[in-house]
């Protein structure tokens, strides 16, 4: 509806400009015209045609601007607007003396030309400067805040906002990270993430429904606990899915994307975005075990290969034990032989002490007498 109205207005304006423009033609030229009304009709038709073209291009430009405004964070929009206003103000202050100069008729066109060029130049300059150095506006809004001054000077780096992926919310470990104080700055939850959690919560699949409800419940509890620190970003970004929208939000805000999705983390790294993979963080915080360490390990189940049993460390790391098949429920002494670490997790390999000592129970008993690590 709006696009049609724009086209009609430009069509009427162009036709009227062509129709009435005949009166602005020089008298010497109008004398040579035999049919002035026909000339009005022709010029009106040309004016309507060019007005229609201008309306089409203006409509396309309006769509692009509206899409950018919808996807632009509020703080960035305000900073750009302030920069544009300051640039236009400077342009008009500098232009005032030029407009007051008495110029000959032959060069009077310099005034409107200078007005257009100065407004365009200073307006674009203010827009770009505010986008790049908008943080210095903290001095204007809070001149007595020492922290704001340090941030504006670049001496103090502000904590980047943490943007939560759906996988992190469903995982639930984000609560422990926030409670421990390991994560600083604001926590941003995109509207597309909330929509995805709601879709999961309304799913007919019981597992998906449980995960969606668990994620929504966690967000509700975090909102009650942290209040204004948890921010819901309602910006509607364009993209093929939630991952694309989260990457756009991360790029616009300069925040850190917090995810447990390995593929999303790698794509974000390729795009030079800040990203924190929760799985990699957990692995980095796990206690290390070295080859040769002796542990008392409870065997939970048999492994896939012959003579293998499977147990778990206190932090949940899986341990594959050679020579422990058929010993479910027993706590046996094992010796670490190695570990395999990959982006999705870590597996530790071990051998039972009895097997390490050639199956000698007496030797195994002596080694069991040593206090476990």
Secondary structure by P-SEA (a helix, b strand, c coil): caaaaaaaaaaaaaaaaaaaccccccaaaaaacccaaaaaaaaaaaaaaaaaaaaaaaaaaaaaaaaaaaaccaaaaaaaaaaaaaaaaaaaaaacccccccccccccaaaaaaaaaaaaaaaaaaaaaaaacccccccccccccaaaaaaaacccccbbbbbbcaaaaaacaaaaaaaacccccbbbbcaaaaaaaaaaaacccaaaaaaaaaaaaaaaaaaaaccccbbbbccccccccaaaaaaaaaaaacbbbbbccaaaaaaaaaaccccccaaaaaaaaccccccccccccccccccccccbbbbbcccbbbbbbccccccccbbbbbbbccccccccbbbbbbbcccccccccaaaaaaaaacccc
